Amino acid sequence: MLQPVNILDHIRGRLPELKRSEAQVAEMVLVEPQKVLGQSITVLAQAAGVSEATVVRFCRSIGCAGFPDFKLRLAEGQARGTPFVSQDVAPDDETPTVARKIFSSAAAALNDAAGALDMAAVSRAVELLADASSILCIGTGASAVVAEDAAHKFMRFGMTAQASADPMMVRMLAVNLGARGVLLAISNTGRTVMVTELAQMARDLGIPVIAITAPDSPLATVSSVAIGHTPVEDAEIYTPMASRLVHLAIIDVLSTGVALKLGAEARHHLAKVKAVLSGTRSSHGKPARGRQRA
C-alpha cells in the first residue's frame, strides 16, 4: 500500500481523480482532519452524506487498506513530536534531551492543571468521599493504575476502598456499595464506553459518581461531580503521560482533603499502618533524623 509522508497532501493531489461521492469524503477530511480523526466510520459517512461503503472505497482509492489504516495515516500526519510515542520528543532525540523534555512537559501540565482546577467540584468530591461508607474506584488502561492508586490512598485512612478494571466485577461491587457508597471513575478522554456505562449504572442505583475526566465528555455528563481536566495529549495519537500525572495529583488532593476531614481518626489509623509497614523495610541506608546529640 502507498504510504505518503503527508496524507492530506496526497488526498489533495488525488481529489480530481476521485468519484463524486468519494470526493465528498475527501473534502470533509481536508476541511476538518482533527474532527474526522475522532469520528467513527458511521459518523463520517453521515457527515459526508454518503454510505459507509463509500468511505471504505475512498480509503482504498487513496492507498489505504481500509478505514482503520486511513485513520492511522491521518493521525501520523497530524502528529507533532513522535507519533504514538510522545508529542514532546523528536525521533532523533538523545536520552538526556528526552528526559529534559518529558520532565518539562510534566511540570508545565501540573502547573496548568492547578490553575484550572474547579475548586468547588473538588470540595464537593472531598465531602462525598469523606462521608462514604465505601469507595469503588474504576478506570481502564492507564487510568486503571490511577484507580488503584486512589483505592490505596483511601484504604490507608481505614476506609473501605477497592479498585477494579473488570466491568463484571464492578457491576457486582457497585450493588454492594450501599446507600453511602461512592463510585470514583477516572478516564482521560471521558469517552471510554465501558466506564461511562458503569458510571450510568451506578447513578441508576442511586450511587453518587465522582469523575476525574475531560470536561463536557460523556462521562462528565453522567457524573454527580465532575473534576474536569482537558487531556494534555491527543489520545487518538499519543499514550497519556502528563495527563496521567495530573490525574494522580488530583487523587493526592482528594485523599489529602479527605484525611483532613476525617481528622485525628484518620491520622491515628495511618500511624498504625506506617508502624505495621515499618517492619518490611531494611534499616540499611535509612537517613538519620537530625544531628545526634553528643
C-alpha positions as CSV (number, residue, x, y, z in Angstrom):
1,M,0.0,0.0,0.0
2,L,1.1,3.6,-0.7
3,Q,2.3,5.3,2.4
4,P,2.5,9.1,1.7
5,V,4.5,11.2,4.1
6,N,1.6,13.6,4.4
7,I,-1.8,12.0,3.7
8,L,-3.6,15.4,3.4
9,D,-1.2,16.4,0.6
10,H,-1.8,13.1,-1.0
11,I,-5.6,13.5,-0.8
12,R,-5.4,16.9,-2.4
13,G,-3.4,15.5,-5.3
14,R,-5.8,12.7,-5.8
15,L,-9.0,14.8,-5.4
16,P,-9.6,15.4,-9.2
17,E,-9.4,11.6,-9.8
18,L,-11.9,10.6,-7.1
19,K,-15.5,9.7,-7.8
20,R,-18.0,12.4,-6.7
21,S,-19.2,10.5,-3.6
22,E,-15.6,9.8,-2.6
23,A,-14.6,13.4,-3.2
24,Q,-17.3,14.4,-0.6
25,V,-15.5,12.3,2.0
26,A,-12.1,13.8,0.9
27,E,-13.4,17.3,1.3
28,M,-14.6,16.5,4.8
29,V,-11.2,15.2,5.7
30,L,-9.4,18.2,4.2
31,V,-11.5,20.8,6.0
32,E,-11.6,19.2,9.5
33,P,-8.9,16.5,9.7
34,Q,-8.8,16.6,13.5
35,K,-12.5,16.2,13.8
36,V,-12.5,13.3,11.4
37,L,-9.8,11.7,13.5
38,G,-12.2,11.3,16.4
39,Q,-15.1,10.0,14.3
40,S,-16.3,6.5,13.6
41,I,-16.9,5.4,10.0
42,T,-20.6,5.7,10.6
43,V,-20.4,9.3,11.8
44,L,-18.1,10.3,8.9
45,A,-20.3,8.7,6.4
46,Q,-23.4,10.6,7.7
47,A,-21.5,13.9,7.9
48,A,-20.4,13.5,4.2
49,G,-23.8,12.4,3.1
50,V,-22.5,9.0,1.7
51,S,-22.7,5.3,2.7
52,E,-20.1,3.6,4.8
53,A,-19.1,1.5,1.8
54,T,-18.2,4.8,0.0
55,V,-16.0,5.8,2.9
56,V,-14.2,2.4,2.6
57,R,-13.8,2.9,-1.2
58,F,-12.4,6.4,-0.6
59,C,-9.8,4.9,1.8
60,R,-8.8,2.4,-0.8
61,S,-8.7,5.0,-3.5
62,I,-6.0,6.9,-1.7
63,G,-3.9,3.9,-1.0
64,C,-5.1,2.7,2.5
65,A,-6.1,-0.8,3.4
66,G,-9.3,0.4,4.9
67,F,-10.8,2.9,7.4
68,P,-8.6,1.9,10.4
69,D,-5.5,2.2,8.2
70,F,-6.7,5.6,6.9
71,K,-7.1,6.9,10.5
72,L,-3.7,5.7,11.4
73,R,-2.2,7.6,8.4
74,L,-4.2,10.7,9.3
75,A,-3.1,10.5,12.9
76,E,0.5,10.3,11.8
77,G,0.1,13.3,9.5
78,Q,-1.5,15.4,12.3
79,A,1.0,14.5,14.9
80,R,3.9,16.6,16.2
81,G,6.8,15.1,18.0
82,T,6.9,11.3,17.6
83,P,3.5,9.8,16.7
84,F,2.2,7.2,19.2
85,V,5.2,7.8,21.5
86,S,5.2,11.4,22.7
87,Q,4.2,14.8,21.3
88,D,7.2,16.3,23.1
89,V,10.1,14.4,21.7
90,A,11.6,14.1,18.2
91,P,12.6,10.7,16.8
92,D,16.3,11.5,16.8
93,D,16.4,13.0,20.4
94,E,19.2,11.6,22.6
95,T,18.2,10.2,26.1
96,P,19.2,13.4,28.1
97,T,17.1,15.5,25.8
98,V,14.2,13.1,26.1
99,A,14.5,13.3,29.9
100,R,14.5,17.1,30.0
101,K,11.6,17.4,27.6
102,I,9.4,14.8,29.5
103,F,10.1,16.4,32.9
104,S,9.4,19.9,31.5
105,S,6.2,18.8,29.9
106,A,5.0,17.2,33.1
107,A,5.9,20.3,35.2
108,A,4.0,22.5,32.7
109,A,1.0,20.2,32.7
110,L,0.8,20.2,36.5
111,N,1.1,23.9,36.8
112,D,-1.6,24.5,34.1
113,A,-3.9,21.9,35.8
114,A,-3.5,23.6,39.2
115,G,-4.6,26.9,37.8
116,A,-7.6,25.5,36.0
117,L,-8.8,23.2,38.8
118,D,-12.5,23.6,39.7
119,M,-12.2,24.1,43.4
120,A,-16.0,23.8,44.0
121,A,-16.1,20.4,42.3
122,V,-13.0,19.3,44.3
123,S,-14.6,20.4,47.6
124,R,-17.9,18.6,46.8
125,A,-15.9,15.5,45.9
126,V,-14.0,15.6,49.2
127,E,-17.3,15.9,51.1
128,L,-18.8,12.9,49.3
129,L,-15.7,10.8,49.8
130,A,-15.2,11.7,53.5
131,D,-18.8,10.7,54.2
132,A,-18.6,7.5,52.2
133,S,-19.0,4.1,53.8
134,S,-17.2,2.5,50.9
135,I,-15.5,3.7,47.7
136,L,-15.2,1.9,44.4
137,C,-12.5,3.2,42.0
138,I,-12.7,2.3,38.3
139,G,-10.7,3.0,35.1
140,T,-9.2,1.2,32.2
141,G,-5.8,1.2,30.6
142,A,-3.5,3.9,32.1
143,S,-6.5,5.1,34.2
144,A,-6.7,1.7,35.9
145,V,-3.4,2.4,37.5
146,V,-4.7,5.8,38.8
147,A,-7.8,4.0,40.2
148,E,-5.5,1.5,42.0
149,D,-3.6,4.4,43.5
150,A,-6.8,6.1,44.6
151,A,-8.0,3.0,46.4
152,H,-4.7,2.6,48.1
153,K,-4.7,6.2,49.3
154,F,-8.2,5.9,50.9
155,M,-7.6,2.5,52.4
156,R,-4.6,3.9,54.4
157,F,-7.1,6.0,56.3
158,G,-9.1,3.0,57.4
159,M,-11.7,3.5,54.7
160,T,-13.3,0.6,52.7
161,A,-11.9,1.2,49.2
162,Q,-11.4,-1.1,46.3
163,A,-10.3,-0.7,42.6
164,S,-11.3,-2.8,39.7
165,A,-10.9,-2.7,35.9
166,D,-13.2,-5.7,35.4
167,P,-16.6,-4.5,34.2
168,M,-18.5,-7.6,35.5
169,M,-16.8,-7.3,38.9
170,V,-17.5,-3.5,39.0
171,R,-21.2,-4.2,38.5
172,M,-21.3,-6.7,41.4
173,L,-19.2,-4.4,43.7
174,A,-21.4,-1.4,42.9
175,V,-24.5,-3.3,44.1
176,N,-22.7,-3.9,47.4
177,L,-21.6,-0.3,47.9
178,G,-24.7,0.5,49.9
179,A,-26.6,3.8,50.5
180,R,-23.4,5.8,51.3
181,G,-21.1,4.3,48.8
182,V,-19.3,6.3,46.1
183,L,-18.0,5.4,42.7
184,L,-14.9,7.2,41.6
185,A,-14.4,7.0,37.8
186,I,-11.2,8.0,36.1
187,S,-10.9,8.5,32.3
188,N,-8.6,10.7,30.3
189,T,-10.9,11.3,27.4
190,G,-14.3,10.6,29.2
191,R,-15.3,8.7,26.0
192,T,-14.4,5.1,27.1
193,V,-17.8,3.5,26.6
194,M,-17.4,0.9,29.4
195,V,-16.5,3.4,32.1
196,T,-19.4,5.7,31.1
197,E,-21.8,2.8,31.1
198,L,-20.6,1.7,34.6
199,A,-21.0,5.3,35.8
200,Q,-24.5,5.5,34.5
201,M,-25.3,2.1,36.1
202,A,-24.1,3.4,39.5
203,R,-26.2,6.6,39.1
204,D,-29.3,4.4,38.3
205,L,-28.6,2.5,41.5
206,G,-28.6,5.9,43.4
207,I,-24.8,5.9,43.9
208,P,-23.0,9.2,43.6
209,V,-20.4,9.2,40.9
210,I,-17.2,11.4,41.0
211,A,-15.4,11.6,37.7
212,I,-11.9,12.8,37.0
213,T,-12.1,13.3,33.3
214,A,-12.3,15.6,30.3
215,P,-14.8,18.5,30.7
216,D,-18.2,18.1,28.8
217,S,-17.3,14.5,28.0
218,P,-19.9,11.7,28.1
219,L,-18.5,10.5,31.5
220,A,-18.6,14.1,32.9
221,T,-22.2,14.4,31.8
222,V,-23.5,11.3,33.7
223,S,-21.4,12.0,36.8
224,S,-22.7,13.6,40.1
225,V,-19.4,15.6,40.4
226,A,-17.0,16.1,37.5
227,I,-13.5,17.3,38.2
228,G,-12.6,18.3,34.7
229,H,-9.2,18.3,33.1
230,T,-8.6,18.8,29.4
231,P,-6.2,16.0,28.3
232,V,-2.7,17.2,27.6
233,E,-2.1,14.7,24.8
234,D,-4.3,13.8,21.9
235,A,-5.5,10.3,22.9
236,E,-6.0,9.3,19.3
237,I,-2.3,9.6,18.7
238,Y,-0.3,9.6,21.9
239,T,-0.2,7.5,25.1
240,P,-1.2,9.7,28.1
241,M,1.9,10.7,30.1
242,A,1.5,14.2,31.6
243,S,-2.3,13.7,31.7
244,R,-1.8,10.6,33.9
245,L,0.4,12.6,36.3
246,V,-2.2,15.3,36.6
247,H,-4.8,12.7,37.5
248,L,-2.5,11.2,40.1
249,A,-2.0,14.7,41.6
250,I,-5.8,15.2,41.7
251,I,-6.1,11.9,43.6
252,D,-3.5,13.3,46.1
253,V,-5.6,16.5,46.5
254,L,-8.7,14.5,47.1
255,S,-7.1,12.0,49.5
256,T,-5.4,14.7,51.5
257,G,-8.6,16.6,51.7
258,V,-10.4,13.5,53.0
259,A,-7.7,12.9,55.6
260,L,-8.1,16.4,56.9
261,K,-11.9,16.0,57.0
262,L,-11.6,12.7,58.9
263,G,-9.3,14.4,61.4
264,A,-7.5,12.5,64.2
265,E,-9.1,9.2,63.5
266,A,-7.6,9.1,60.0
267,R,-4.2,10.2,61.3
268,H,-4.2,7.5,64.0
269,H,-5.1,4.8,61.5
270,L,-2.4,6.0,59.2
271,A,0.1,5.9,62.0
272,K,-0.8,2.2,62.7
273,V,-0.4,1.4,59.0
274,K,3.0,3.0,59.0
275,A,4.0,1.1,62.1
276,V,3.0,-2.2,60.5
277,L,4.8,-1.4,57.3
278,S,8.0,-0.3,59.0
279,G,8.9,-3.9,59.7
280,T,9.0,-4.6,56.0
281,R,11.9,-2.2,55.3
282,S,15.6,-2.7,55.8
283,S,17.3,-0.2,58.2
284,H,20.3,-0.2,55.9
285,G,20.7,3.2,54.4
286,K,18.0,4.8,56.5
287,P,18.6,8.6,56.8
288,A,19.4,9.9,60.2
289,R,16.7,12.0,61.9
290,G,18.6,15.2,62.7
291,R,22.0,15.5,64.2
292,Q,22.9,13.2,67.1
293,R,23.5,14.9,70.5
294,A,26.9,14.5,72.0
